[in-house]
Amino acid sequence: MTRRDNVGPVCSLKFVTLLVALVPELLFLGAGVQFQDNGYDGLLIAINPQVSEDQNLIPNIKDMITEASFYLFNATKRRVFFRKIKILIPTTWKANNYSKVKQELYEKANVIVTDWYGAHGDDPYTLQYRGCGKEGKYIHFTSNFLLNDDLTAGYGPRGRVFVHEWAHLRWGVFDEYNNEKPFYINGQNQIKVTRCSSDITGIFVCEKGPCPQENCIISKLFKEGCMFIYNSTQNATASIMFMQSLSSVVEFCDARTHNQEAPNLQNQMCSLRSAWDVITDSADFNHSFPMNGTGLPPPPVFSLIQAGDKVVCLVLDVSSKMEEADRLLRLQQAAEFYLMQIVEIHTFVGIVSFNSKGEIRAQLRQINSDDDRKLLVSHLPSTVSAEAQTSVCSGLKKGFEVVEKLNGKAHGSVMILVTSGGDEHIGNCLLTVLSSGSTIHSIALGSSAVENLEELSHHTGGVKFFVPDKSNSNSMIDAFSRIPSGTGDIFQQRIQLESTGENVKPHHQLKNTVTVDNSVGNDTTFLVTWQTSGPPEIALVDPNGRKYYTSDFITNPALRTARLCIPGTAEPGLWTYTLNNTHHSLQALKVTVTSRASSSAMPPATVEVFVERDSPQFPHPVMIYANVRKGIYPILNATVTATIEPETADPVVLKLFDDGAGADIIKNDGIYSRYFFSFAVNGSYSLKVHVSYSSNKSGLAHSVPGNRAMYVPGYIANGNIQMNAPRKSVGRHEEEQKWGFSRVSSGGSFSVLGVPADPHPDVFPPCKIIDLEAVKVEEEVTLSWTAPGEDYDQGQANSYEIRMSQSLQKIQDDFNNAILVNISKLLSPQQAGTKEIFTFSPKLFTNGPDHQPDGETQESHRIYVAIRAIDKNSLKSAVSNIAQVSLFIPPNSAPVLARDHLILKGVLTAVSSIGIICLTIAVTHYILNRKKRADEKENGTKLI
């Protein structure tokens, strides 16, 4: 083990300890929402720049959060409330004495407000990409939801809706309703509504006029127009995750009120645990106690902030270490690319270099033309110093000196720090950096970069990158391309279409195609870089056959770059590039293609890459996520590939999936996921994702992803049906996609510690099965799930262990002693990602008197089933989600199917009430019991 392996974690721990010991509040500036003394501080709500300015929007947001704070305080039994809120005003709105931003970025917002509508119009939703009990990505509201008071009839008061979404975001609980499965068969063979709690009452009605009972169930499907309408006046107090719009609902479902039978996401994702059980198990509740007294907490305090002039300073290492592995040349190429193509117009940019001392190379200059960009490029460092020592603090202090000349403060500025590392004294300027209000994006070169550099970015809200010393790696340019603008304006940002590099042999070529789709095309740029000798021979052909050659490119021999900007809007379709190495030596040739949106009316496809663990300890895996969408719509059936580059070993290529298995918790939500655990060495790993989409595939999802607050179609009030306005449905304007698209995005970097230097035994178990389902078919139970791998979600597991119980508590708490199901008829596990199906007879396990739980009879009970996988070295996965199935078999009648949408079999009885037809459901018995069924019809039996 190297010295760095020993001291790295210790140095990092000392660094964080120093942060806390000095000025604790400074530690939280860029760290997002903080919870202390029962209150949430730092909640950031960002308004998208495409939202039109409206004088009512901000007051309505304030009213929503204030109402939510008091509602949440009571719902959590005096445990939590909202204390300090920031609202980020877009720069497209006129200035109004707003405070200036410090480290707040649109991309870091907890709540975003846009004018992008989903298929269901104004549905608020929360993007959840992790499992039960894990935080989500963000809450989304449309501006119309916040401005149109008529919508509160269907969604309920906005404050209540916010609490519903906050529980998704903060505590990782899920919806307790299910629009796809609104009804189910319970353990007594009764038709029940999917809800929580079961105490919420209502009646079945037909929305579109009289519904004869024989017409309401067609082929066991519930006919369109038949629905369950809830009473507006209820006694039930739960649940917020089901129907927050009911005035009586003031709490989350707990163990007393939770409906474990309901086929909803909460039960599926959290193994039948109640929402309150998950919430009280969170870190927020583990570190707090109910507030004393009977009064309410103080109302939230709001800060309105707006970005001023955008200010960026490049802080570049020029120590002698930058001479290694062509680091300076690659830095020059990437910085030129950033200055000429990436940084937005009207931005103020300065340049600082440093070794043991800092030096100002260019004072702030506003970019208003290409001449401004070229002048800044001319100030980039061209040589390295003879001094090996580096002082990051000296460089940053000079950077602050540069940016403070504009407004006297560094608040809201951005530092792009590039260094080869070796500085052990970053802590010396800790207070200066944290109190500056500047965001530090760090790019570490080579294996000697110190861990404290990553902490610096983390605590200022910046992004961290790692660039390995490999000649064919394009990671440096990828890092500069990925630095966020902070505005959220996707129509102005550069979108990376291609990034590739290859060591090309003499007289060989690098040839490939890149797709320019019709959502992009403005300011399209092809950048070619090389490492030695002169430029390669370049040939570029557009979709119409027009050819561009080396002479058409703007060449910079000193920086070894060639750049071609396509005038106007680039022709959509396949562009083919060919780079011929005409030299007698190996050449590292690299290609980068970027573009901007072609129209403000059509958001381009984007990819956002992130990891769950950015500093895992071996053998814990890293979860890689790629959020692929167009506007707010998920893009399905894309090919998503991650490339992970360690410091010294070869890159690892990993395909990501959106299949609802393994690391991917929800299928078809546009978030492609995978476990990564092929750790070669200790240290940093660079991450990049490439997305390609073929035009012959089904692309956009028909609804937005995430869990969302229920829109209630109507209520029963004083015996009358009062229907709300139909939920606004927005048709998607799907443009004809003839060519598909391609995208590339850096995911920054992550670090891994504790990797053994020598070969190690297998320590990676199969991943947890998260999609186990159980369906009763006649007298048997059919299980289905997605196969895990030998190691997490890769390879092929060795065997399965399936257990069942009639006690949920037993299988949750004591899986090893639940009843073992005989799986001798089940073949060996299939390859990871394959669908597995297994059928067994539960009678073999439930007929004995010892297996009857208290309060249940043999004619009416449920069984709970769970599974885990075992690899060839006997390593076991975590126990799967718990599936359940009802085993009620009524005397002399056939069992009721409860599979997918075939969940209803019964008779609706029409009841006339003041001209509006109300329908109730009765149990359908077998034909041999017709007389009994007829009697039940006459009696108007209700089953709800």
VENTAKA-V503951 format. One record per residue. NEAR is the number of other C-alpha atoms within 10 Angstrom. Layout:
[[NEAR] [NEAR]]
//
This chain:
[[11] [8] [7] [16] [14] [12] [12] [16] [15] [13] [16] [17] [14] [14] [19] [17] [12] [14] [20] [14] [10] [12] [13] [12] [11] [20] [19] [19] [22] [23] [17] [18] [17] [14] [17] [12] [13] [21] [20] [19] [20] [24] [19] [22] [24] [27] [28] [24] [21] [18] [17] [15] [15] [11] [8] [10] [18] [17] [12] [16] [19] [17] [15] [19] [25] [21] [20] [24] [27] [22] [21] [26] [21] [16] [21] [18] [12] [21] [19] [27] [27] [25] [23] [18] [20] [19] [23] [26] [27] [24] [15] [15] [14] [11] [13] [10] [9] [15] [15] [17] [20] [24] [26] [32] [22] [23] [14] [22] [25] [22] [22] [22] [24] [20] [18] [18] [24] [23] [17] [16] [18] [25] [24] [28] [26] [27] [21] [26] [26] [19] [18] [24] [24] [17] [19] [23] [19] [23] [24] [24] [22] [22] [22] [17] [20] [21] [16] [11] [13] [12] [21] [17] [17] [20] [24] [21] [19] [24] [22] [28] [24] [25] [25] [31] [30] [23] [24] [31] [25] [20] [23] [25] [33] [30] [26] [27] [24] [18] [9] [10] [18] [20] [25] [24] [24] [21] [19] [15] [22] [21] [22] [19] [25] [22] [27] [28] [26] [19] [14] [22] [19] [17] [18] [23] [23] [22] [19] [11] [13] [18] [22] [15] [17] [11] [13] [23] [19] [12] [11] [14] [13] [21] [14] [12] [13] [19] [19] [23] [22] [20] [19] [20] [16] [15] [11] [19] [20] [26] [29] [27] [31] [25] [27] [28] [25] [25] [16] [17] [23] [20] [20] [26] [24] [19] [13] [8] [17] [24] [22] [21] [22] [28] [25] [24] [19] [25] [26] [22] [23] [21] [20] [24] [23] [24] [30] [22] [17] [18] [23] [14] [13] [16] [12] [20] [15] [10] [11] [15] [14] [13] [16] [8] [7] [7] [8] [14] [17] [13] [15] [22] [14] [16] [15] [17] [20] [25] [23] [17] [16] [19] [24] [24] [25] [23] [29] [31] [30] [29] [25] [18] [26] [25] [16] [13] [15] [15] [24] [24] [21] [25] [23] [22] [24] [23] [22] [22] [20] [19] [20] [20] [21] [20] [23] [17] [15] [14] [16] [21] [25] [23] [27] [30] [28] [27] [26] [19] [16] [23] [18] [17] [19] [20] [20] [20] [18] [18] [21] [13] [11] [13] [11] [15] [21] [14] [14] [24] [20] [12] [15] [19] [18] [12] [13] [18] [16] [12] [12] [14] [18] [25] [21] [30] [22] [21] [25] [26] [18] [21] [30] [23] [17] [25] [27] [17] [12] [14] [10] [11] [17] [24] [22] [24] [27] [28] [26] [24] [24] [24] [31] [26] [25] [16] [20] [16] [13] [17] [20] [12] [14] [18] [14] [15] [23] [23] [17] [20] [22] [29] [30] [28] [27] [26] [28] [25] [27] [23] [20] [17] [20] [21] [23] [23] [24] [26] [17] [24] [22] [19] [22] [28] [23] [26] [22] [25] [28] [29] [30] [24] [19] [17] [19] [18] [22] [23] [28] [24] [24] [25] [27] [23] [25] [21] [21] [17] [19] [17] [23] [22] [14] [20] [20] [17] [19] [24] [26] [24] [27] [23] [24] [19] [19] [16] [18] [19] [17] [14] [14] [15] [20] [20] [13] [14] [16] [19] [23] [27] [23] [24] [23] [27] [23] [22] [19] [26] [22] [20] [22] [25] [24] [26] [19] [14] [12] [15] [24] [22] [15] [21] [17] [21] [16] [19] [15] [11] [10] [9] [14] [15] [14] [18] [12] [15] [17] [13] [18] [13] [12] [11] [19] [19] [23] [23] [21] [20] [19] [15] [11] [11] [17] [22] [19] [21] [20] [19] [20] [17] [20] [17] [22] [20] [25] [17] [17] [10] [13] [16] [27] [19] [26] [24] [22] [22] [24] [26] [27] [22] [25] [22] [15] [12] [9] [17] [18] [21] [22] [22] [25] [16] [22] [20] [20] [14] [15] [18] [17] [15] [15] [16] [17] [16] [19] [24] [19] [25] [28] [29] [18] [24] [24] [18] [19] [21] [23] [23] [26] [23] [20] [23] [16] [24] [21] [27] [18] [21] [24] [28] [22] [17] [11] [11] [17] [15] [14] [17] [15] [23] [26] [27] [21] [20] [26] [28] [28] [25] [23] [25] [16] [21] [26] [30] [31] [31] [32] [26] [23] [21] [16] [12] [21] [19] [18] [23] [25] [28] [25] [23] [28] [24] [26] [22] [21] [18] [20] [17] [14] [10] [12] [12] [20] [19] [19] [14] [17] [26] [23] [22] [23] [22] [26] [24] [22] [21] [19] [19] [23] [17] [12] [10] [11] [13] [21] [14] [15] [16] [13] [11] [16] [14] [13] [12] [12] [13] [7] [9] [9] [9] [17] [13] [17] [21] [25] [24] [24] [29] [25] [28] [27] [25] [26] [24] [20] [24] [20] [17] [18] [14] [11] [7] [7] [8] [7] [14] [11] [20] [23] [27] [28] [23] [27] [27] [22] [21] [20] [25] [19] [22] [15] [13] [15] [14] [21] [17] [20] [16] [20] [23] [29] [33] [28] [28] [23] [26] [25] [19] [17] [24] [30] [18] [19] [19] [17] [19] [20] [25] [25] [22] [18] [21] [11] [15] [21] [20] [10] [10] [20] [13] [12] [20] [17] [15] [17] [14] [15] [7] [9] [14] [11] [13] [22] [18] [18] [22] [20] [15] [13] [17] [15] [14] [17] [17] [16] [16] [12] [10] [16] [19] [11] [10] [8] [8] [14] [16] [13] [8] [7] [12] [10] [16] [13] [16] [21] [21] [19] [22] [29] [25] [24] [21] [29] [24] [24] [14] [14] [13] [18] [21] [25] [16] [21] [21] [23] [26] [25] [29] [21] [24] [26] [21] [19] [15] [9] [11] [13] [14] [19] [27] [20] [21] [17] [11] [15] [16] [20] [26] [25] [23] [25] [28] [25] [20] [16] [11] [11] [9] [10] [16] [20] [25] [25] [21] [25] [21] [20] [22] [22] [14] [12] [10] [12] [12] [11] [13] [19] [13] [11] [17] [19] [9] [10] [17] [16] [19] [18] [17]]
//
